[in-house]
Amino acid sequence: MRSLLLVVAMLLVFIFQLQAAGEYHNYDEMTKALRRIAAENPQRVKLQSQGTTLAKRKVWEVTLSSGKADEKPAVLVVGGVEGVDLATGEMCLAFIENIANNYGKTDSITQLLESTIFYIFPRVNPDAAEAFWNSPRYECRLNARPMDLDHDGAVDEDGYDDLNGDGMITMMRVTDPAGEWLADEKNPELLRKADRSKGEKGIYKVYSEGIDNDRDGAWNEDEAGGVDFNRNFTFNYKFFSKGAGFHQVSEIETRAVADFCFAHPNIAVVFSFSHNENLMHPWKAKKTPGVQGQRRFGRKPITSVLPKDAPYLDHLSQVFKKLTQFSDAPEPSKGEGAFSDWAYYHFGRWSVSAPVWWPPSVKEKNDSTKSNNSKTKTTSRVFRPGKKKKDTLADERRLLKWLQTSGQSAQFVKWQEIEHPDFAGKRVEVGGFAPYISINPPADRLASLKDKFSRFLLYLGSQCPSVKLEALRVENLDKDVYRITVHVTNEGYLPTNSQMGVKTQWARKVKAEIKLGGGQKLAGGRKMQLLDAIPGSGGSRELNWLVIGGKGSKVTVTVGSPMAGKDIQTIELK
């Protein structure tokens, strides 16, 4: 009884740490906060539901804009693409409130919102996220779609079971001569696979905590729910894999976001919070078979960033690291139907992504008996990119060390022996890392993270393409014949179209059009033309027209695209 009370006390500490000062909002709390901000700032904040989930929760979207929406380039910000990542919603909520409260007070924010729109989905998979507040607590990535995940004809029949009564689902190790796992020498709390090439023999079989409810010889393979938002998009989609859904974009949540994207052609940049990221590890261009030089139907899918786009994404990565001071990030997960990949490869927009947080590396001093200098070493150096041997426990070692040195050792549940109905006569122990602890930071660290991401999102908004008409020139070639020359200049950093956007043909090109006055005729040049991608940072395209008209008459030149804004100039013939 005493041990049970201790475990319960530890769990309460964990809950308090994550929810301190109300930092982590459940669905109802976040909805209330969004409605409050929208009500307080009706001219700048528009709150809309883009869909209702199977569990009757709204997929909220917030538009931050000054003036008419959808007439300026936009940044789309998407949080919660991984259902277990609660901190992303807090970043989005803080950014919305920051913009709303500082418009008209802070010049940089005021000027930015005059020229750029932000569309924000704070938590696109609310049903999965809500599992954090349920009991027992386990890391849920799936929405509320009932599915037969183990393909046995039954639905949601083998979920998790809290066997040690601590209110959360961890891991289960079973002593078995046929096991593949053994205790790690450096960190005995952790388990690693036995290396049979070295004569090692495993002693454990490892499962998630639970019972084989459907008696099929597998444990917890058919939990409640069915589709992972971040595995349901079209790029690199894996049919029949867990969480992928019946087909691409099959879900209310994914369809809501995809439909929103296609309904808003002014989206120039997409930022998503995800561990399938490219800001800490920027995508690298490589020669991909089928990208160029082959017949249309002989091409293979493009699976790496295109060469002309890579330098821009690399620059954004460098700025992100500088503004946030983040470093030493774990290797990104590979996307299979991931949203951030879809946004670039299929939607054709500039797409950048980063996780909110990962367990920081813990530095410790060298043993003074071995060295007199005070140099430090990093405990996460076990795995070094490029080395032949990879430590498969590198991320777990880092997390464990951080928990031990930050006063949160209780977030690793010590292995505890239990009796298990499925393993009569065998030693069964439950333990391991508490759910969510490797993904979401303690609440007291959220404030500094909110500030870092707000700075980067504001920077990102300032980098959108922006076309202007410059260097206007009118030449009188004959009595009523005039040559008009203009330069279409992109004052933003990003080109008006990514190279991938040009290939997908979803992203609209910049359109230039001349409108003649009464009695005028166009003798040279096209009345309307679409321009190839204009490089950023002052890149330009020269346009020329020959117009026949009376002296003093006027023509109007309009240039723009949904993603790059619009500029209109009236030119007098003189």
N, C-alpha and C positions, 0 to 999 in steps of 0.2 A: 504494500500500500504506500509506504514511504517513497519507494522508487517511482511509483506511478505519479504521486504528487509532485515529485521533483521534475519528472518529464513534462507534466502539465505546466509547471512553473516556467520551465525552459521555453516551451511553446509560446506562452503568454509574453515572455520577454521578446521573442522573435516577432510576434504580431505587433507588439508595441513599437519595436524598432522600425518596422516597415510602415507603420501607420501614424508615427509620431506627428503631432500637430496637424493631423488630417492631411498629410502630404500625399498619400496615395488615395485616390478617389475611386469608389466603386461607381457603377453605372448611374445610379440615382444621384449621387453626389456630383458627378461630372456633369450630368444633364442640368442640374440645378445651377452649377457654376457657369456653364455656357449660357443659359437663359438669362442669368443675372447680368453677365457682361454685355450680351446683346441688348437687353433692356436699357442698360445705362449708356450705351453708345449706339443708338439706332442709325445714326448717319454713317457710321464706319464699320459696324459689325452686323452681318446678316447670318442668322442661324437657320439651317434648313436640314430636313431629313431627306437623305437620298435613298432610303429603303428601310423596311422593317424586317428584322431577322425572324427566324422560326420561333425564337423564344420571346418575341414581341418587344425587342429592343430596337431603338432607332439607330441607324448609321448616320451620325451627325456630321455635317460639313459646315464650316464657317468661312464666309467670304469677308476678307478685310480689304476695304477699298475706300477711296475718296473720290466722289463723283460717280459717273456711270461705270458700272462694272462691265467686264467683258470687252472693253474698248482699249485696254492696255495690256502689254505683256504680263504674264502671270507666272508665279511660282506655285507649284502644287506641293504641299507638305503632307505626308501620310504617316501616321503613327499607328502602332499596334498591328503591323502586318504579321508579327509573330505573337500569337495570343498570350504567351507567357511574359511578354515584355511590357510590364505595366508602366515603367518609367517613361516610355515614349509618350504616353498620353499626358503625363505631367509636363513634359517639355513643350508639347503643343499648347496646352492650356496656359502655361506661363507666357509663351510667346504671344498668344492672342491677347492676353491681359496687358502685356507690356506695350504692344502696339496701340491698343485701344486707349490706354491711360496716358500715353506720351504723345499722341498725335496733337499737334498744336502747341506742345510744350517743348519738344525736342526737335530742333530744325532738321536733323538728319532723317528722323522717322517721318516727319511731316512731308518733306520733299520726296522721300522714297514712295510714300503711299499716294502721292500725287501722280506718280508715273508708273507704278507697279501694283499689281493685285496679288494678294496671297489667298489661295484656296487651301484650307486645312481640314483634314480628316483626323481628329485626335485619336480615335480608337476604332479601326475598321472591322475588328472582330470582337464586338462587345460580349458575345456569349462565351467565348473562350476565356476572355479576361476575367469574367465574373467568377470563374472557378476558384480564383484566389481567395474569395470570401466564403467559399463553401467548406464543408467538412465531410470527409477528410480532405485535406488540401493536397493536391497533386498538380504537377505542371501540365496544364491543358492547352493544346494548340488547336483543337478542333472545334468547329462550330456545333450548333445543336442539330445538325442533320442526322437523323437515325440512319445508320449504315451497317451493313454486314462486313465488318472490317476483316474478318478471318474467313469469309466466303464459305460459311457452313450452313447457310440458310436461316440463321437466327440473327437478330439485331441487338446490339448493345448488351449482350448476355454475359460478358466476362470482363468486368471492370476491375478496379483496384479494391483491396481490402486492407483496412488498418488493423494489423495483427498484434501490434504491441500497444495499441490504445493511446498513442501520443498525438493523434489528430492530424497526422500527415503521412504521406506515402514516401518511403525511401527505397532502399534495396534489400534484397534477401540473398544470403549465401547459404548453400547447402553442402555439407561435407559429402563428397562422393568420389570414389576411386576413379571414375571416368571424367572427373571435372577437368576443365581447361584453365582454371584460375588458381592463383596462389597469392599469399600476402606479399606485398612489396618489401624489399629489404630496407630501403631508405625510409619509407613511410608505411609501417605495418598496418595502419588504418585502411590503406588503399589496397586495391586488388589489381593485379596485372595478369595477362595471359602468360602461361608457361611457355618458355622457348624450348621446344622439343629438340631443336638442332643442338642444344647445349646439354641435353640429357635431363632437362627439367620436367617434372611431372606435376600436373595440377592436382589440387585437392578439393576445389570447390566448383559447384555449378552456381551460376548467378542469375537471379531473376529480379523483376520489380516486385515490390511487396504485395502479396495477394494470394488468392486461392484459385485453383483451376475449377472455376464454377461450372463450366460446361463439360468437364471431364474429357477433354480432347487432347490432353498431353501438353498443352500450352498454357501460359499464365498471363492474364491481363491483356490478351491480344485483341479484345473487342470491347474497348471502353465506350462510354456514352459519347455520342456525337460522331462526326464523320469526316469533315473537310477542313484542311489547313489552308487558310487564305493564301499563304505564301508558297503553296504548291499547286495552285489552281489556275495559274495563268498559262498562256499559250507557248511561251518560249521554253524550250527544253522540257516540255511537259512529259511526265512519266505515267503512262496509263497503268492502272491497276495497283499503283504503289499506295501505301498507307497515307491517307490524308489528301490524295490527289483529287478525289471526287469522281463522279460518274464520267465527266468529260471536262474539257477546258472551260473556265469561266461559267461553271454550272451553278454557282451559289448566288444568293441574294447579295451578299457582301461584295464579292468580286465583281459581279455584274454592275452593282451600283457605282463602283469606282471606275470601271472600264467605260461604262456609258457616260459618266461625268466627263471623263477625259475626252472622248470623241465629241461630246457636245460643247466643249470649250477649246476651240482651236487656238486660243491665245495662250495656252500653257506652253511656256518656252523651256522651263526647267522643272524637273521632278526631284524632290528630295524625300527619301524614305528612311525611316529608322529601321535598321535591319542588321543582323550579323552576316548576311550575304552582302558585304559592303565593298566599296571601291574608293573610299577616301583615305583610309589608313593603308590600304594595299591597292593602289590605282591599277585599273585594267591596263594590260600591255597589248599593244598591237603586234600581230604576227601575220605572216603570209598564210592565208587560209585558202585551201583549194576550193575553187568554185566562186571566189569573190569577183574575179575579173577575167576577161579573155575567153570565156566559154559561152556557148549558146545558152539561150534563156532556160530551156528545159533541162540542160545538162549541169546546171549549177548546184552546188551543195549549200546547205544552210550556212549563213555567216554566224560564227560562234565566238569571234573575238572582236574587240573594238577596232574600228577602222582607222587607218593611219592618220588621216587628217583630223580626227576627233581626239586621238590620244593625248596630244600636247595640252589641250584645253582641260581635259579631265585631270591630267597630272598637275597642272597649275592649281586647279581648285583643291586638289589633295594637299598641296604644299601650304596653301592659305589656311585650310582647315586645321592642319597640324600646328601652324603658327598661332592661330587665334585660340585654339583650345588647349595647346600645350600637351596634347595626348601623345603617347608613345607606347612602344612595346605591346602593340595589340596582337591578340592571337590571330592565327591564320583564319581567313573568312571561310564560312561554310559554302559549299557548292550549291548553286541554285538549281532547283528542278521545278519549273513552273513558278519561279520567283517573280515578285512584282517589279523589283528594281531592274531586273534583266529585261522584262517585258517592256518597261517604259522606254528603254533605249532601243532594243533590237526590233520590236514590233510597233510600238507607238511612235518611235523615231524622234524622241526628245532627248535633250541632255539629261542624263539620269545619274544622280550621286546618292550614296547611301552610307550610313554609319550607325554603329550601335551606340546607345547612350553611355554604356558603362561596361567594363569588364574588371575582374579582380586585379588590382594593381600588383606589380612585382614588388616583393619586399626585399630591401637591401639590408645586409647585415655585415658587420665588421669581420675581417678575417681573424682566425685564432691568433692571439698575441704571442703564444708560445712558438708559433711557426714563423712569424714575421713581425718586424718592429714598425713597419709602415702602417698607415691607417687607411689604406685603400679598402674599398668595399667591393663586395661581390654580390651579384644578383641571383637570387635563388631560382629564377626561371631560366637560367642559362643552360639548363639540361638539354633543351632542344635548340639547335642552331641551324637556321635555314642553310642549305647547301651541304651539310654534313651527311655522310652516308647513313649513320645510325640515328634513328629518330626515337625520342623518348615518348611513348604513347601516353604517358601519365603527366606530361608537362603541364597541361592546363589544370589538372586536378591537384598537382603539387602546389602550383601557384595559389589556387583557391584555398587549399588547406593552410598554407603558410600565412596567407593574409588573414584568415579567420583567427588563427592562433595569436597573431601579433596585434590584432585590432580589438581584442577583447570579445570575440564572438565565437569562441571555441564551441559553444553550445549548438552552433548551427551545423556541426558535424555530429550526428547522433551515434554514440558509441554502440558498437555491436552488442546486441542483447539476445540471449538464447530464448527461443520460444518453442512451444509445441505446435507442430503443423500437421493437419489431417492428411495432407498429400504426401508427407515424407515420414511415415511411421518408422521409428528405429534409427532415424538419421538426425544429426545435429543441425539445427536450423537457427540462423541468427538474422536479426533485422538491424539495419543501421545504414549509415552513409550521410551524404549531404542533404540538408533540409531543402525542400522544393523552393524554387525561385531565387535562392541565395546567390547562385552563380551568374544571374542575369540582371537582377535589380539591386541597385545600391541601397544602403541604409538611408532612411529618410533625411537624416541630417546632412547628407552629401548632395541632395537634390538641388539645393539653392545655387551652389557654385556651377553645377552642370547646366542648370537653366540659363544662367548668364552666358556661359560659353556657347551654347547652341543658339541663343537669341542673337548673339553677335554674328555668328556665321550665317544664319538665315537672312539677316539684314544685309550682310555682304553679298550673299547669293542673289538677293533681289536687285541689288545695284548692278549686277553683271549682265542682266538681260539685254538682248540686242535692242537697239533704238535707232531708227532711221530718221535722217534729217535731209532736207534739200539745201545744198550749199553751192557756192560759186556760181550763182545764176548769172548768165550772160546773154545779152540780146545784140545781134549784129544785123544791121540793115544792108543786105546784099544788093538790092535793087529798089526801085520805087516802092513797091508794096511787098517785097520778099524779105523775110526775116529768118535768121538762124537763131534758134533758142538752144542754149547749152546749160545743162544742170548736172550737178554731181550728187548722187545719192550716197550719203555717208552713214556708216554704222558707228554710232558713238558709244555703243555698249562694248563690253569685253567679248562676249560670245558671238560667233557668227550668226547670221540670220537663220541659217539652217545647219544642222549637223550633217555630216556626210551620210550618216545612217538615215537621217530624216529625208534626204534627197532620194535615197534608194527605196525607202518604204513608200514614199509619195503621199504619206498622210499629212506631213507638215507642209503647210501652204508657203509658197514662195512670195517674195516681195513683189507687189504689183505696182507698176508705174503707168499713169494715165494722164493724157492731156485733154482738156475740154476747151473747145473753141467757142469764140463768141459769134454773134450774128455777123454774117457776111464774110467770115473767114473760111479758108480752105487749108487742108493739110497737104503740102506738096512733097514732103519727105519725112520718113520715120513712121513708126507705128503708133496708132492712137492709144493702144493698150499693149503692154508687154510684161512678161514675167521675168524676173531677174534671178540669175543663179545666186547661190549663197554669197553674201557679202561678208568678208572677214571683219572681225571686231577690231576695236581700238583704232578707229579712223579709216578702216577700209572703205573703198568707194567704187561706184560704177558711174561712168559718164554716159549721159543720154543726150541725143540731139534730135531736133525737129526743124523742118522748113515749113514756115507758115506764111500764107498769103493773106494779108489783111491791111486795113487802113492804119495809118499812124495814130497812136493814142488808144487804139483798141486793146483789149486785154484777153489773155488766155489763163487758164487755171491748170496747174500741175499738181497732181495728187500722187503720193507714193506711200506704201505701207503694207503691212501684213498683220494678221492677228497677233503673231508672236513678237513683232518688232515695232508696234505702234504705227502712227500715221503722221504725215506732215503734208500741209497744203500751202502752196504759194501761188499768188496771183501776180502775173507778169505783164507789164505794159510794153507794147511794141513801140519802140522809139529809136 
